[in-house]
Amino acid sequence: MKKLLLATAATALAAGVTSAEEIKLGTSLGFTGPLESMAPAMQAGAELAAKEISDSGLLLDGSTVTLVKGDSTCADAAAATATVERLITAEKVRGIVGGMCSGETIASLENVAVPNGIVMISPSATSPALSEIEDNGLFFRTSPSDARQGEVMANIIMDKGIQNVAVTYTNNDYGKGLAESFQAAFEEKGGTVTVNSAHEDGKADYSAEVAALAAAGGDALVVAGYVDQGGSGVVRAALDTGAFDTFVFPDGMVGQALVDNFGTEIDGSFGQNPAAEGEGRDTYVAMATEAGFDGTGAFSAEAYDAAALMLLAMAAAGSSDPGSYKDKIMDIANEPGEKILPGELAKGLEIINGGGDIDYVGATSVELVGAGESAGVYREVAFNGGALEVVGYR
């Protein structure tokens, strides 16, 4: 009998050991392209969550987590699709943090992720079109739709007493969706959009575009573009010609790169980007500082939350199979359950493993609604004295 018990125990122990696995998560972010200055802090955020989970030893019988990095370019849909295909077919990832920009996210989701049944959670793809896409329950995002950002931006502008604006947007799914959302919200509130025109990224000179914007007029110029590409090119041309001196910057423009590019030249300008306030964000920023990167970077906290949600959902499903854990993501992200903040992922795993429920709050006050996207909190920023200042949250 003693030998039988020992043999049974040995078998159970062996089963526990063999059930552990190396879980690979992919990241598909724009390390080159129009938002390349934002990607490193986003990657670091996802890595921080993966390390926290892996170090706990509490995920699926002690499974470890490895991140596999992929460059989506943010702008090239073909390159992004190839990157995601490599992550899925060659690297055998069990989920992907990404994409980063809306157009390439749509392409890689429809062409590769959905056909292969792989979960994608984007930290930063914000096009309203992603709310309607046929995703088989595989796509989520920790940043809110630009349908929400358009309303927030309209409110901020109206609160400043500005009634007339010109709009320029990068000619892709992100720019077009945000520009349309903003115009509808602004005009509904009684504002006037004098012109709403696209610009192409990658040009050396934007003086012609700015001349057309200036001819239409406006008390401010809304630049729905990319800080490392055409958006900054339009701002430079507008400043050099004196066409506009007040700019409104949505999320694709808000970051340290904007300050580095223009310094005091954009004093008096303002904008917004997704970012929650409170204990979760403060804790995340402190954790990032300790880890050696800037946690205040745009969408860095959203990337941490994307990776954390995916891994916690695996624990809740008892499986790293995307077909199983995709159905747990909404449960993990919302009430009921004990609230889990950054740095508490081990605690979350303990509760899940014990049969309890968690409400993952994370670094960005996560609450997933509708088609699995963030309800959305935005920080309002202003540019004064050559610096970016946070002036409130909406």
C-alpha positions, 0 to 999 in steps of 0.5 A: 500500500505504501508503495502504491501511495508513493507511486500515485504521488510520484505520478501526480507530481510528474503530471504537474511538472509536465503540464507546465509549459513555456507560453509564448506571447507575441508583440506586434508593435511599430518599432519602425515607422510613424510611432516608433518613439512610442513602441519601446515603452509599450514593449517594456510594459508588456514585458513587465507584466509577463515577467511578473506573471512568470516570476510568480510561478502560479500560472498553469502549474508553474508555466513560464512566459516568454515574449517574442517581439515583432515589428508591425511598422505601424503603417505597412499592412503587408509587413504587419501581416507577415510579422503576425504570421511569423509569430503565429506559425513559426514562433507558435505564440498563444496570443499577441499584444498588438497591433499598434496602428489601426490599419495594420491591426485590421489587416493582421487580425482579418488575414492571420489572427482570426483564421488561426484562432489567435487572440489579439489585444491591442494597446493602441489601435483606436479606429471605430471600425474595429468595433464592428469587425468580425473577430470571432471573439478574438480581438480586444483593446485596452485603449478606447475607440476614437468614437469616444476620443472625438467627443472628448476632444470636442469638449476640451476645445469648446471649453476653451472657447474655441468655436472654429477649427481646421482639421488635418488627418493622416490618410489611413483608418486611424486618421479618417475615423478620428477626424470624422468622429471629432467633426460630428461631435464638434458640430453637434455642440455648435462648433465649425470645422472649416476644413477636414483634409487628409495628409500623406505620411513620408513627405519632405514638405507639407507647405501645400497642405498647410496653405490649403488649411490656412485658406480655410481658416480656424482659431486652431489646427487639429492634427490627427496624425503621427508624431514621428511622421506627417503630423510633425511635418504639418506642424513644422510647416504651419509654424514656419509659415505662421499659418497657425500658432495653436494646435490640438493634439490627439493621441497619435501626437502626444508624447515626449517626441512632440516636446523634443521636436518643437519645445516652446514653439507649441506653447499654448497648444493642448490635447489628450490621450488615453491614460487613467488616473489613480492608484493603479497608474501611479503604481505602474509608473513607479514599477516602470521607473524601477524597471528602467523605463518611462511608464508615462509613455503613451500606451505603455500602461495599456500594453501592460494591461493587455499582456496581464489580461491575456495571461490572467484569462489563461489561468481562469480558463485553465489553458493557454489555448486561445479558443478557451481563454478568449471567453474569460477575458471579459470576466477577468476585466470586469466586476464582480471580483477582487480588484487587482492593480499592477504589481498584484498579478500573483495575488490575482493568480492565487484568487483564480487558482483558488476558484475565486473571481477578480476584477482586473483594474490594472494600470488604466482602470480597465473596464471592457465594454461592447465588443471587448474595448475599453470604456475609456479615460483620457488625460488632458494635456497642455504645452507650456514652457516647452513642457507637457503638463497633465491638467486633468482627466475626462 
